[in-house]
Amino acid sequence: MACFDRTDTEWRFGAPLHTKQRADLHGELHRIATMEVPGLPDIMLHLGRKVLTVELAAGTLHLEDGSSFDADLIAGADGLHSILKPLVLEGHPQPPLKTGLSAFRFQIPTKSLRDDQDYVSLLAKKGHGPSILADTADENTAVHMVWYDCQK
């Protein structure tokens, strides 16, 4: 297993390495999007509604329920198969590449591991801050783990 020290990320790449729990990221994006700004109209968020088509030049979204909305700004957060992707990339998006690999995300309460010797040994390799631990010996699997604190 290889362990890569990324404490010099800001120096090497011009920006620090940040990791955030997805729920925290969503919460902060929601907070910023809906905060009141004097002189600007309120923003309407439409969550959990399927967009069927978008007229980009007109800023019009057509939803699955038959409703339509006009917008000055459209922020697409609809995933890998986004309907906005071909519009943004001018009709030439690369299709997602099927690799046959899988990814799993889970959380483990640290207090339940403190006495586990495998955890203690791995923690010694990990070091401080966000870490990427990888076993790249087999290029077909390239087993790796991204490890970072979620919340305190």
GUVO-784613 format. One record per atom (N, C-alpha, C): residue in three letters; x, y, z. Coordinates in nm, 2 decimals. Example, Ala and Ser with C-alpha at 12.3 -4.5 7.8 and 13.67 -1.06 7.14 Angstrom:
 type      X      Y      Z
  ALA   1.32  -0.57   0.78
  ALA   1.23  -0.45   0.78
  ALA   1.32  -0.33   0.78
  SER   1.28  -0.22   0.71
  SER   1.37  -0.11   0.71
  SER   1.29   0.00   0.79
This chain:
 type      X      Y      Z
  MET   0.08  -0.12   0.00
  MET   0.00   0.00   0.00
  MET   0.09   0.12   0.00
  ALA   0.05   0.22  -0.08
  ALA   0.13   0.35  -0.09
  ALA   0.05   0.45  -0.01
  CYS   0.12   0.54   0.05
  CYS   0.06   0.66   0.12
  CYS   0.12   0.78   0.07
  PHE   0.04   0.87   0.02
  PHE   0.09   1.00  -0.04
  PHE   0.07   1.11   0.05
  ASP   0.18   1.18   0.09
  ASP   0.17   1.30   0.17
  ASP   0.12   1.42   0.09
  ARG   0.01   1.48   0.13
  ARG  -0.05   1.59   0.05
  ARG  -0.04   1.72   0.13
  THR   0.05   1.73   0.23
  THR   0.06   1.85   0.31
  THR   0.11   1.97   0.23
  ASP   0.17   1.94   0.12
  ASP   0.23   2.05   0.03
  ASP   0.14   2.08  -0.09
  THR   0.01   2.03  -0.08
  THR  -0.08   2.05  -0.20
  THR  -0.09   2.20  -0.24
  GLU  -0.11   2.29  -0.14
  GLU  -0.12   2.43  -0.18
  GLU   0.00   2.48  -0.25
  TRP   0.12   2.44  -0.20
  TRP   0.24   2.49  -0.27
  TRP   0.26   2.43  -0.41
  ARG   0.22   2.30  -0.42
  ARG   0.24   2.23  -0.55
  ARG   0.14   2.26  -0.65
  PHE   0.01   2.28  -0.61
  PHE  -0.09   2.30  -0.71
  PHE  -0.16   2.44  -0.70
  GLY  -0.12   2.52  -0.60
  GLY  -0.18   2.66  -0.60
  GLY  -0.31   2.67  -0.52
  ALA  -0.35   2.56  -0.46
  ALA  -0.47   2.56  -0.38
  ALA  -0.46   2.45  -0.28
  PRO  -0.52   2.47  -0.16
  PRO  -0.52   2.36  -0.06
  PRO  -0.61   2.25  -0.09
  LEU  -0.59   2.13  -0.04
  LEU  -0.68   2.02  -0.05
  LEU  -0.79   2.03   0.05
  HIS  -0.91   2.04   0.01
  HIS  -1.03   2.05   0.10
  HIS  -1.11   1.92   0.08
  THR  -1.16   1.87   0.19
  THR  -1.26   1.77   0.18
  THR  -1.38   1.81   0.27
  LYS  -1.50   1.77   0.22
  LYS  -1.62   1.81   0.29
  LYS  -1.72   1.69   0.28
  GLN  -1.80   1.67   0.38
  GLN  -1.90   1.57   0.38
  GLN  -2.01   1.63   0.28
  ARG  -2.06   1.54   0.20
  ARG  -2.16   1.58   0.10
  ARG  -2.28   1.66   0.15
  ALA  -2.33   1.61   0.27
  ALA  -2.44   1.68   0.33
  ALA  -2.41   1.82   0.37
  ASP  -2.28   1.84   0.42
  ASP  -2.24   1.98   0.46
  ASP  -2.23   2.07   0.33
  LEU  -2.18   2.01   0.22
  LEU  -2.17   2.09   0.10
  LEU  -2.30   2.13   0.05
  HIS  -2.40   2.03   0.05
  HIS  -2.53   2.06   0.00
  HIS  -2.60   2.17   0.09
  GLY  -2.58   2.16   0.22
  GLY  -2.63   2.26   0.31
  GLY  -2.58   2.40   0.29
  GLU  -2.45   2.41   0.27
  GLU  -2.38   2.54   0.24
  GLU  -2.43   2.59   0.11
  LEU  -2.44   2.51   0.01
  LEU  -2.49   2.56  -0.12
  LEU  -2.63   2.61  -0.11
  HIS  -2.71   2.54  -0.04
  HIS  -2.85   2.58  -0.01
  HIS  -2.86   2.72   0.06
  ARG  -2.77   2.73   0.17
  ARG  -2.77   2.85   0.25
  ARG  -2.73   2.97   0.16
  ILE  -2.63   2.95   0.08
  ILE  -2.58   3.06  -0.01
  ILE  -2.68   3.10  -0.11
  ALA  -2.74   3.00  -0.17
  ALA  -2.84   3.02  -0.28
  ALA  -2.97   3.09  -0.23
  THR  -3.00   3.07  -0.11
  THR  -3.13   3.12  -0.06
  THR  -3.11   3.24   0.03
  MET  -2.99   3.29   0.06
  MET  -2.97   3.40   0.14
  MET  -3.02   3.53   0.08
  GLU  -3.08   3.62   0.16
  GLU  -3.13   3.74   0.11
  GLU  -3.02   3.84   0.08
  VAL  -3.02   3.90  -0.04
  VAL  -2.92   4.00  -0.08
  VAL  -3.00   4.12  -0.11
  PRO  -2.98   4.23  -0.04
  PRO  -3.05   4.36  -0.07
  PRO  -3.03   4.40  -0.21
  GLY  -3.14   4.43  -0.28
  GLY  -3.14   4.48  -0.42
  GLY  -3.15   4.37  -0.52
  LEU  -3.14   4.24  -0.48
  LEU  -3.16   4.13  -0.57
  LEU  -3.29   4.06  -0.54
  PRO  -3.35   4.00  -0.64
  PRO  -3.47   3.92  -0.61
  PRO  -3.44   3.79  -0.54
  ASP  -3.53   3.74  -0.47
  ASP  -3.51   3.61  -0.40
  ASP  -3.50   3.50  -0.51
  ILE  -3.43   3.40  -0.47
  ILE  -3.40   3.28  -0.56
  ILE  -3.51   3.18  -0.53
  MET  -3.56   3.11  -0.63
  MET  -3.65   3.00  -0.61
  MET  -3.58   2.87  -0.64
  LEU  -3.57   2.78  -0.55
  LEU  -3.51   2.65  -0.57
  LEU  -3.62   2.55  -0.60
  HIS  -3.60   2.47  -0.70
  HIS  -3.69   2.36  -0.73
  HIS  -3.62   2.23  -0.72
  LEU  -3.64   2.17  -0.60
  LEU  -3.56   2.04  -0.57
  LEU  -3.65   1.92  -0.60
  GLY  -3.58   1.82  -0.65
  GLY  -3.65   1.69  -0.67
  GLY  -3.75   1.69  -0.78
  ARG  -3.73   1.78  -0.88
  ARG  -3.82   1.79  -0.99
  ARG  -3.74   1.76  -1.12
  LYS  -3.80   1.68  -1.20
  LYS  -3.72   1.64  -1.32
  LYS  -3.73   1.74  -1.43
  VAL  -3.62   1.78  -1.48
  VAL  -3.61   1.87  -1.60
  VAL  -3.61   1.79  -1.72
  LEU  -3.70   1.81  -1.82
  LEU  -3.70   1.73  -1.94
  LEU  -3.62   1.80  -2.05
  THR  -3.64   1.93  -2.07
  THR  -3.56   2.00  -2.17
  THR  -3.53   2.14  -2.12
  VAL  -3.43   2.20  -2.18
  VAL  -3.39   2.34  -2.15
  VAL  -3.37   2.42  -2.27
  GLU  -3.42   2.54  -2.28
  GLU  -3.39   2.63  -2.39
  GLU  -3.29   2.72  -2.33
  LEU  -3.16   2.70  -2.36
  LEU  -3.05   2.77  -2.30
  LEU  -3.06   2.92  -2.32
  ALA  -3.07   2.96  -2.45
  ALA  -3.07   3.10  -2.49
  ALA  -3.18   3.18  -2.42
  ALA  -3.30   3.11  -2.41
  ALA  -3.41   3.18  -2.35
  ALA  -3.41   3.16  -2.19
  GLY  -3.33   3.07  -2.14
  GLY  -3.33   3.05  -2.00
  GLY  -3.46   2.98  -1.95
  THR  -3.51   2.89  -2.03
  THR  -3.64   2.83  -2.00
  THR  -3.62   2.68  -1.97
  LEU  -3.67   2.64  -1.86
  LEU  -3.67   2.50  -1.82
  LEU  -3.81   2.44  -1.83
  HIS  -3.82   2.32  -1.89
  HIS  -3.95   2.25  -1.90
  HIS  -3.94   2.13  -1.81
  LEU  -4.03   2.12  -1.72
  LEU  -4.03   2.01  -1.62
  LEU  -4.13   1.90  -1.66
  GLU  -4.10   1.78  -1.60
  GLU  -4.18   1.66  -1.63
  GLU  -4.33   1.68  -1.59
  ASP  -4.36   1.76  -1.49
  ASP  -4.50   1.78  -1.45
  ASP  -4.57   1.88  -1.55
  GLY  -4.51   1.93  -1.65
  GLY  -4.57   2.01  -1.75
  GLY  -4.54   2.16  -1.73
  SER  -4.49   2.19  -1.61
  SER  -4.46   2.34  -1.58
  SER  -4.33   2.38  -1.65
  SER  -4.32   2.51  -1.66
  SER  -4.20   2.57  -1.72
  SER  -4.16   2.69  -1.64
  PHE  -4.03   2.72  -1.64
  PHE  -3.98   2.83  -1.56
  PHE  -3.87   2.90  -1.64
  ASP  -3.87   3.04  -1.63
  ASP  -3.77   3.12  -1.69
  ASP  -3.67   3.16  -1.59
  ALA  -3.54   3.16  -1.62
  ALA  -3.44   3.19  -1.52
  ALA  -3.33   3.27  -1.59
  ASP  -3.26   3.35  -1.50
  ASP  -3.14   3.42  -1.55
  ASP  -3.02   3.33  -1.53
  LEU  -3.03   3.24  -1.44
  LEU  -2.91   3.15  -1.41
  LEU  -2.97   3.01  -1.39
  ILE  -2.91   2.91  -1.45
  ILE  -2.95   2.77  -1.43
  ILE  -2.83   2.70  -1.38
  ALA  -2.84   2.64  -1.26
  ALA  -2.74   2.56  -1.20
  ALA  -2.78   2.42  -1.21
  GLY  -2.71   2.34  -1.29
  GLY  -2.75   2.20  -1.31
  GLY  -2.67   2.11  -1.21
  ALA  -2.74   2.04  -1.13
  ALA  -2.68   1.95  -1.03
  ALA  -2.75   1.81  -1.05
  ASP  -2.76   1.77  -1.17
  ASP  -2.84   1.65  -1.20
  ASP  -2.76   1.53  -1.24
  GLY  -2.63   1.53  -1.20
  GLY  -2.55   1.41  -1.21
  GLY  -2.48   1.38  -1.34
  LEU  -2.43   1.26  -1.34
  LEU  -2.34   1.22  -1.45
  LEU  -2.41   1.22  -1.59
  HIS  -2.54   1.19  -1.60
  HIS  -2.61   1.19  -1.72
  HIS  -2.69   1.32  -1.74
  SER  -2.64   1.43  -1.70
  SER  -2.71   1.56  -1.70
  SER  -2.76   1.59  -1.84
  ILE  -2.88   1.65  -1.84
  ILE  -2.94   1.70  -1.97
  ILE  -2.87   1.83  -2.00
  LEU  -2.81   1.89  -1.91
  LEU  -2.74   2.02  -1.94
  LEU  -2.60   2.00  -2.00
  LYS  -2.54   1.88  -1.98
  LYS  -2.41   1.86  -2.02
  LYS  -2.39   1.88  -2.17
  PRO  -2.47   1.83  -2.26
  PRO  -2.45   1.85  -2.40
  PRO  -2.47   2.00  -2.44
  LEU  -2.56   2.07  -2.36
  LEU  -2.58   2.22  -2.39
  LEU  -2.45   2.30  -2.35
  VAL  -2.40   2.27  -2.24
  VAL  -2.28   2.34  -2.19
  VAL  -2.16   2.30  -2.28
  LEU  -2.15   2.18  -2.32
  LEU  -2.03   2.13  -2.40
  LEU  -2.06   2.14  -2.55
  GLU  -2.16   2.22  -2.59
  GLU  -2.20   2.24  -2.73
  GLU  -2.23   2.11  -2.81
  GLY  -2.30   2.02  -2.74
  GLY  -2.34   1.90  -2.82
  GLY  -2.23   1.79  -2.83
  HIS  -2.11   1.81  -2.77
  HIS  -2.00   1.72  -2.79
  HIS  -1.95   1.66  -2.66
  PRO  -2.04   1.62  -2.57
  PRO  -1.99   1.56  -2.44
  PRO  -1.94   1.42  -2.47
  GLN  -1.84   1.38  -2.39
  GLN  -1.79   1.25  -2.40
  GLN  -1.88   1.16  -2.31
  PRO  -1.92   1.05  -2.36
  PRO  -2.01   0.96  -2.28
  PRO  -1.93   0.91  -2.16
  PRO  -2.00   0.88  -2.05
  PRO  -1.93   0.82  -1.93
  PRO  -1.87   0.69  -1.97
  LEU  -1.75   0.67  -1.92
  LEU  -1.67   0.55  -1.95
  LEU  -1.70   0.44  -1.85
  LYS  -1.75   0.32  -1.90
  LYS  -1.78   0.21  -1.81
  LYS  -1.64   0.14  -1.78
  THR  -1.61   0.14  -1.65
  THR  -1.48   0.08  -1.61
  THR  -1.50  -0.06  -1.54
  GLY  -1.62  -0.08  -1.50
  GLY  -1.64  -0.21  -1.42
  GLY  -1.60  -0.20  -1.28
  LEU  -1.55  -0.08  -1.24
  LEU  -1.51  -0.06  -1.10
  LEU  -1.63   0.00  -1.02
  SER  -1.62  -0.01  -0.89
  SER  -1.73   0.04  -0.80
  SER  -1.67   0.13  -0.70
  ALA  -1.75   0.21  -0.64
  ALA  -1.71   0.30  -0.53
  ALA  -1.81   0.29  -0.42
  PHE  -1.77   0.29  -0.30
  PHE  -1.86   0.29  -0.19
  PHE  -1.82   0.40  -0.09
  ARG  -1.92   0.46  -0.03
  ARG  -1.90   0.57   0.06
  ARG  -1.97   0.53   0.19
  PHE  -1.90   0.54   0.30
  PHE  -1.96   0.51   0.43
  PHE  -1.88   0.59   0.54
  GLN  -1.94   0.59   0.66
  GLN  -1.89   0.66   0.77
  GLN  -1.87   0.57   0.89
  ILE  -1.76   0.58   0.96
  ILE  -1.74   0.50   1.08
  ILE  -1.71   0.59   1.19
  PRO  -1.79   0.58   1.30
  PRO  -1.76   0.67   1.42
  PRO  -1.62   0.63   1.47
  THR  -1.53   0.73   1.48
  THR  -1.40   0.70   1.52
  THR  -1.39   0.64   1.66
  LYS  -1.48   0.68   1.75
  LYS  -1.47   0.63   1.89
  LYS  -1.49   0.48   1.89
  SER  -1.55   0.42   1.79
  SER  -1.57   0.27   1.79
  SER  -1.45   0.20   1.74
  LEU  -1.35   0.27   1.70
  LEU  -1.23   0.21   1.64
  LEU  -1.10   0.24   1.72
  ARG  -1.11   0.33   1.82
  ARG  -0.99   0.37   1.89
  ARG  -0.90   0.26   1.95
  ASP  -0.96   0.15   1.99
  ASP  -0.89   0.03   2.05
  ASP  -0.85  -0.07   1.95
  ASP  -0.89  -0.06   1.82
  ASP  -0.86  -0.16   1.72
  ASP  -0.72  -0.14   1.67
  GLN  -0.64  -0.24   1.68
  GLN  -0.50  -0.23   1.64
  GLN  -0.48  -0.21   1.49
  ASP  -0.56  -0.27   1.41
  ASP  -0.55  -0.24   1.26
  ASP  -0.58  -0.09   1.23
  TYR  -0.68  -0.03   1.30
  TYR  -0.71   0.11   1.29
  TYR  -0.59   0.19   1.33
  VAL  -0.53   0.16   1.45
  VAL  -0.42   0.23   1.50
  VAL  -0.30   0.23   1.40
  SER  -0.27   0.11   1.35
  SER  -0.17   0.10   1.25
  SER  -0.19   0.18   1.12
  LEU  -0.31   0.17   1.07
  LEU  -0.35   0.25   0.95
  LEU  -0.34   0.40   0.98
  LEU  -0.39   0.44   1.10
  LEU  -0.38   0.58   1.14
  LEU  -0.24   0.63   1.14
  ALA  -0.14   0.55   1.18
  ALA   0.00   0.59   1.17
  ALA   0.05   0.61   1.03
  LYS   0.00   0.54   0.93
  LYS   0.03   0.56   0.79
  LYS  -0.04   0.68   0.74
  LYS  -0.16   0.70   0.78
  LYS  -0.24   0.81   0.73
  LYS  -0.19   0.95   0.75
  GLY  -0.15   0.98   0.87
  GLY  -0.10   1.11   0.91
  GLY  -0.22   1.20   0.93
  HIS  -0.19   1.33   0.92
  HIS  -0.29   1.43   0.96
  HIS  -0.36   1.48   0.83
  GLY  -0.49   1.53   0.85
  GLY  -0.56   1.59   0.74
  GLY  -0.62   1.48   0.65
  PRO  -0.68   1.53   0.53
  PRO  -0.73   1.44   0.44
  PRO  -0.62   1.35   0.38
  SER  -0.65   1.23   0.35
  SER  -0.55   1.13   0.30
  SER  -0.60   1.05   0.19
  ILE  -0.52   1.00   0.10
  ILE  -0.55   0.91   0.00
  ILE  -0.46   0.79   0.02
  LEU  -0.51   0.67   0.05
  LEU  -0.43   0.55   0.07
  LEU  -0.46   0.47  -0.05
  ALA  -0.36   0.42  -0.12
  ALA  -0.38   0.35  -0.25
  ALA  -0.29   0.22  -0.26
  ASP  -0.35   0.12  -0.32
  ASP  -0.27   0.00  -0.36
  ASP  -0.29  -0.01  -0.51
  THR  -0.19   0.04  -0.58
  THR  -0.20   0.05  -0.72
  THR  -0.12  -0.07  -0.79
  ALA  -0.09  -0.17  -0.72
  ALA  -0.02  -0.28  -0.77
  ALA  -0.09  -0.35  -0.89
  ASP  -0.22  -0.36  -0.87
  ASP  -0.31  -0.42  -0.98
  ASP  -0.38  -0.30  -1.05
  GLU  -0.34  -0.27  -1.17
  GLU  -0.40  -0.15  -1.24
  GLU  -0.55  -0.18  -1.27
  ASN  -0.59  -0.30  -1.27
  ASN  -0.73  -0.33  -1.30
  ASN  -0.82  -0.29  -1.18
  THR  -0.77  -0.30  -1.06
  THR  -0.86  -0.27  -0.95
  THR  -0.82  -0.14  -0.88
  ALA  -0.69  -0.10  -0.88
  ALA  -0.64   0.02  -0.82
  ALA  -0.71   0.06  -0.70
  VAL  -0.71  -0.03  -0.60
  VAL  -0.78  -0.02  -0.47
  VAL  -0.73   0.11  -0.40
  HIS  -0.82   0.20  -0.36
  HIS  -0.78   0.31  -0.29
  HIS  -0.89   0.36  -0.19
  MET  -0.84   0.44  -0.10
  MET  -0.94   0.49   0.00
  MET  -0.91   0.63   0.03
  VAL  -1.01   0.71   0.02
  VAL  -1.00   0.85   0.06
  VAL  -1.05   0.87   0.20
  TRP  -0.97   0.92   0.29
  TRP  -1.01   0.93   0.43
  TRP  -1.00   1.07   0.48
  TYR  -1.11   1.12   0.54
  TYR  -1.11   1.25   0.59
  TYR  -1.21   1.26   0.70
  ASP  -1.19   1.36   0.79
  ASP  -1.29   1.38   0.90
  ASP  -1.41   1.45   0.84
  CYS  -1.52   1.40   0.89
  CYS  -1.65   1.46   0.84
  CYS  -1.70   1.57   0.93
  GLN  -1.72   1.54   1.06
  GLN  -1.78   1.64   1.15
  GLN  -1.72   1.61   1.29
  LYS  -1.71   1.71   1.37
  LYS  -1.65   1.69   1.50
  LYS  -1.76   1.70   1.61
